[in-house]
Amino acid sequence: MTADKWLVLIGGILLIVLIVWFFWLKRTKGVRASESSKGHQEIMVLVKGGYTPDTIIVQHGRPVRLNFRREETASCSEKVVLPDFNKSADLPTGETVPVEFRPDEPGEYEFTCAMGMFRGRLVVE
């Protein structure tokens, strides 16, 4: 193989590694939910090309309110699903939709769009 073919091959492999890391292996530190006046652990989650923040930290045994605000029209983001808590909600564009539940066990739980393309993580301490 010539040098230019080697460079293209190495560049392609590096690009594949970057894509795998970004979509499947990258872990963000997470954002801790704040205390509301009514005792909920509460955080606003922006839905626009994914979830921001995509990692949320809460305490177990206390009520949680995730406020989802969808700022796009992609059909994938029309619904959020929290399967471990048997919760889901439709997300109309431009509206804030609260999802409330009480995580009783510590662990990591996933929330996704209905198609599973947008993913978030709830870390319960």
C-alpha positions as CSV (number, residue, x, y, z in Angstrom):
1,M,0.0,0.0,0.0
2,T,1.1,3.5,-0.7
3,A,1.6,6.2,1.9
4,D,-1.6,8.0,1.0
5,K,-3.7,4.8,1.4
6,W,-2.2,4.3,4.8
7,L,-3.1,7.8,5.8
8,V,-6.7,7.3,4.7
9,L,-6.9,4.0,6.5
10,I,-5.5,5.4,9.8
11,G,-7.8,8.5,9.5
12,G,-10.8,6.3,9.0
13,I,-10.0,4.1,12.0
14,L,-9.5,7.2,14.2
15,L,-12.8,8.6,13.0
16,I,-14.6,5.3,13.9
17,V,-12.9,5.3,17.3
18,L,-14.0,8.9,17.9
19,I,-17.6,8.2,16.9
20,V,-17.8,5.1,19.2
21,W,-16.4,7.1,22.1
22,F,-18.7,10.0,21.6
23,F,-22.0,8.1,21.2
24,W,-21.4,5.1,23.5
25,L,-18.5,5.5,25.8
26,K,-18.4,9.2,26.8
27,R,-19.6,9.7,30.4
28,T,-20.3,13.2,31.7
29,K,-19.9,13.9,35.4
30,G,-23.5,14.9,35.9
31,V,-25.6,17.7,37.3
32,R,-27.1,17.5,40.8
33,A,-30.8,18.3,41.0
34,S,-31.6,21.2,43.3
35,E,-34.1,21.3,46.2
36,S,-37.4,22.9,45.5
37,S,-39.5,24.7,48.2
38,K,-41.9,21.7,48.2
39,G,-39.2,19.1,49.0
40,H,-38.7,17.8,45.4
41,Q,-35.3,17.3,43.9
42,E,-35.9,19.3,40.7
43,I,-34.1,20.0,37.5
44,M,-34.9,21.5,34.0
45,V,-33.9,19.2,31.1
46,L,-33.7,20.8,27.6
47,V,-34.7,18.5,24.8
48,K,-32.9,19.7,21.6
49,G,-30.8,17.2,19.7
50,G,-30.6,15.2,22.9
51,Y,-31.0,15.8,26.6
52,T,-29.2,18.7,28.4
53,P,-28.1,17.8,31.0
54,D,-27.9,14.1,30.0
55,T,-26.7,12.9,33.4
56,I,-28.6,13.9,36.5
57,I,-27.7,13.1,40.1
58,V,-30.4,12.7,42.8
59,Q,-30.8,11.1,46.3
60,H,-32.8,8.0,46.8
61,G,-36.0,7.9,48.8
62,R,-36.9,11.5,48.0
63,P,-39.3,12.7,45.3
64,V,-37.8,13.9,42.0
65,R,-39.3,16.2,39.4
66,L,-37.7,16.3,36.0
67,N,-39.0,19.3,34.0
68,F,-38.6,18.5,30.3
69,R,-38.7,21.4,27.8
70,R,-38.7,20.4,24.1
71,E,-37.2,23.1,21.8
72,E,-37.3,21.2,18.5
73,T,-39.8,19.5,16.2
74,A,-38.0,16.2,15.5
75,S,-40.5,13.3,15.9
76,C,-38.0,11.3,18.0
77,S,-38.2,13.8,20.8
78,E,-42.0,13.8,21.1
79,K,-41.9,11.5,24.1
80,V,-39.7,10.7,27.1
81,V,-39.7,7.2,28.7
82,L,-38.3,6.3,32.1
83,P,-38.9,2.5,32.0
84,D,-37.4,1.7,35.4
85,F,-40.0,4.0,37.0
86,N,-42.9,3.1,34.7
87,K,-43.2,6.7,33.6
88,S,-43.5,8.4,30.3
89,A,-44.7,11.8,29.0
90,D,-45.5,13.4,25.7
91,L,-43.4,16.5,25.1
92,P,-45.2,19.2,23.1
93,T,-42.8,21.7,21.5
94,G,-42.2,24.8,23.6
95,E,-43.9,23.5,26.7
96,T,-42.4,22.4,30.0
97,V,-43.7,19.0,31.1
98,P,-42.9,17.7,34.7
99,V,-42.3,14.0,35.3
100,E,-42.5,13.1,39.0
101,F,-41.4,9.9,40.7
102,R,-39.6,8.6,43.8
103,P,-36.4,6.5,43.3
104,D,-36.3,4.1,46.2
105,E,-33.1,2.2,45.3
106,P,-29.6,3.7,44.5
107,G,-28.3,2.9,41.1
108,E,-28.1,4.2,37.5
109,Y,-31.3,4.4,35.5
110,E,-31.8,5.4,31.9
111,F,-34.3,7.7,30.3
112,T,-34.8,7.8,26.5
113,C,-37.0,9.1,23.7
114,A,-39.6,6.7,22.4
115,M,-37.2,5.4,19.7
116,G,-34.2,5.1,22.0
117,M,-32.0,7.5,20.0
118,F,-31.9,10.3,22.7
119,R,-30.5,8.9,26.0
120,G,-30.1,10.3,29.5
121,R,-28.9,8.8,32.7
122,L,-30.3,9.3,36.3
123,V,-27.7,8.5,39.0
124,V,-29.5,7.8,42.3
125,E,-27.1,8.0,45.3
